[in-house]
Structure formats: structure tokens, C-alpha cells
Amino acid sequence: MFDAKARYVRSLFSKVPLEYDILLGLFSFAQDKRWRAYVVNRIRPVGRERILDVATGTGLLAADFARVVSRDGFVVGVDLTLSMLKTARWRLEARNVGDKVDWVLARAENLPFRNDCFGSSSISLALRNVSNAQLTFREMARATVPGGFVISLDFARPRNRLFRLFYYDYLLGLFPVFGRMVSEAWGRTLSYLGRSILRARTGEQIATLLSEEGLVDAVSVPLTAGIVCAVYGRKR
Ligand SMILES: C[S@@+](CC[C@H](N)C(=O)[O-])C[C@H]1O[C@@H](n2cnc3c(N)ncnc32)[C@H](O)[C@@H]1O
């Protein structure tokens, strides 16, 4: 079942997959690579591990996992937007890591996997977009083996007030204008992105959500002056 938010988010993302990787790099001043590297190093997939990447989009994080899993390991990327998944598939094939990843069209809140079948699971730059963050973590935790990580990387609100003023101007002012220079769809997507970041949960609130889903040692790590937070916990 698709609720109104899921339908809205899908309609936004269905029109932007081709330019997504380039614009994310551009607007984050290439920091996105660092953020993903942090997640991959934190999880450090080993051996025959299977990694689940929820709301995988164009598969940027899935690709980074695919490069580090061993020959027997693999990655599953889940998303509710078909055009994002199609772009992910051909991009990863072009980068020669396509055979390491399976793509599944599904909602984060209702993952079509058995219990305890992934070594770790991630969700990147997408917790704000899902309809139900708590249910998403519940599903990720369910599908993850005991001892595995559930990790979220997402935009947050920087703590430094001065920086925040400058950053909010960039997000709410310049961002949508740049977006409209690319296309109408990008204008809409970036204006949604700015608004959603202003409403984003803090890293601590996300850590609390993880703890409520039974994950232990949940911590929040701010990256790039707190523009994003990596928040993770382990399944008991
Ligand atoms: C900003 S993109 C992030 C993509 C990627 N994870 C990254 O780090 O670049 C957000 C993605 O979340 C997906 N998404 C949003 N809500 C979802 C949900 N409830 N279930 C699955 N995917 C969802 C969208 O389709 C979109 O591809």
C-alpha cells in the first residue's frame, strides 16, 4: 500500500535519476564520497557477507559496498522508485560491479526478506523520505543478523549557529534556484530536500529510534560540521 508521502516521494525521484549522482557530488562539494566511505568503513563487510542497502536510489552506496565485499559476498539494493533502480542497475554494470548487487522494488517499511539474513543494513540520505522511520528501522533490524549493524546516514541541522544561517540560506535560497536551472523536476526536488532537512531528526533522536527497535550501543556521529550524521547500532 502506498500512502500519500510515498506517492509524492516516488513522483519526485522518478524524474531525477540520470543527473542524481552528479548533482549530489556538486551540491555536497564532493563530501558525499567521504560520507559513504565512513559508512562502509564502519560496517567493514567481511567474508561472505550480504549487505542490505535500503532506499538505495541510484546505488551509490551499494556500489561502494560491492567493491569491498569478498567474492562470495553480495549486496541487495531496495527502492520504491523503479527509474532509480533501473539507473542503479546500468550504472553498476558499467562500473563492473553489477554482478555483486541484486535490486528489489519494495518499500523500506515492508521488506520482502526473511529474518536475520543480512550481515548489516544501511539507509543513506533517505530516512527523511520514508513514510515511517520507526517501521523502517524495525524492518532493517529484523532482516539483519544478531551482531550486525543497522546504520543510517542522513542530512541533519548543523549545531554552529553562524554556519547554520549560511547553510539555511544555501539550502532554501540557492538550492532550488540551481535546481530549476537544471530542470523543473530538479527545482521541485531540491526545494523539497531543503524543507525536509529543516524538519530532519537530530542524530540523537535517530539513535533513540534505533534503541527503541532493540539495537544496542546506538551512537550518532556528525560529519562535515554536522551537515550529515551517521547513526548506527548493533543488533543484539
Ligand atoms: C535522496 S535518495 C537517496 C539515494 C541513495 N541512498 C543515496 O545515498 O544517494 C532517496 C531515495 O529513497 C527512496 N525512497 C523514499 N522512500 C522510500 C521508501 N519508503 N521505501 C523505499 N525507498 C524509498 C527514493 O525512491 C529515493 O531513491
The ligand as a MOL file (V3000), in Angstrom:
LIG
                    3D

  0  0  0     0  0            999 V3000
M  V30 BEGIN CTAB
M  V30 COUNTS 27 29 0 0 0
M  V30 BEGIN ATOM
M  V30 1 C 17.8220 11.0630 -1.7930 0
M  V30 2 S 17.6230 9.4700 -2.4900 0 CHG=1
M  V30 3 C 18.9400 8.6080 -1.6770 0
M  V30 4 C 19.5400 7.5520 -2.5480 0
M  V30 5 C 20.7960 6.8750 -2.0230 0
M  V30 6 N 20.5370 6.0860 -0.8390 0
M  V30 7 C 21.9410 7.8210 -1.7910 0
M  V30 8 O 22.5300 7.7980 -0.7000 0
M  V30 9 O 22.2760 8.5750 -2.7140 0 CHG=-1
M  V30 10 C 16.2100 8.8460 -1.6530 0
M  V30 11 C 15.7140 7.5200 -2.1860 0
M  V30 12 O 14.8050 6.9610 -1.2320 0
M  V30 13 C 13.8050 6.2520 -1.9290 0
M  V30 14 N 12.6910 6.0630 -1.0120 0
M  V30 15 C 11.9590 7.0240 -0.4060 0
M  V30 16 N 11.0340 6.4810 0.4010 0
M  V30 17 C 11.1830 5.1410 0.3150 0
M  V30 18 C 10.5460 4.0380 0.9340 0
M  V30 19 N 9.5330 4.2140 1.7980 0
M  V30 20 N 10.9540 2.7890 0.6220 0
M  V30 21 C 11.9630 2.5970 -0.2570 0
M  V30 22 N 12.6120 3.6120 -0.8790 0
M  V30 23 C 12.2400 4.8600 -0.5880 0
M  V30 24 C 13.5180 7.1570 -3.1180 0
M  V30 25 O 12.8650 6.4730 -4.1470 0
M  V30 26 C 14.9280 7.6020 -3.4850 0
M  V30 27 O 15.5080 6.7600 -4.4490 0
M  V30 END ATOM
M  V30 BEGIN BOND
M  V30 1 1 1 2
M  V30 2 1 2 3
M  V30 3 1 2 10
M  V30 4 1 3 4
M  V30 5 1 4 5
M  V30 6 1 5 6
M  V30 7 1 5 7
M  V30 8 2 7 8
M  V30 9 1 7 9
M  V30 10 1 10 11
M  V30 11 1 11 12
M  V30 12 1 11 26
M  V30 13 1 12 13
M  V30 14 1 13 14
M  V30 15 1 13 24
M  V30 16 1 14 15
M  V30 17 1 14 23
M  V30 18 2 15 16
M  V30 19 1 16 17
M  V30 20 1 17 18
M  V30 21 2 17 23
M  V30 22 1 18 19
M  V30 23 2 18 20
M  V30 24 1 20 21
M  V30 25 2 21 22
M  V30 26 1 22 23
M  V30 27 1 24 25
M  V30 28 1 24 26
M  V30 29 1 26 27
M  V30 END BOND
M  V30 END CTAB
M  END
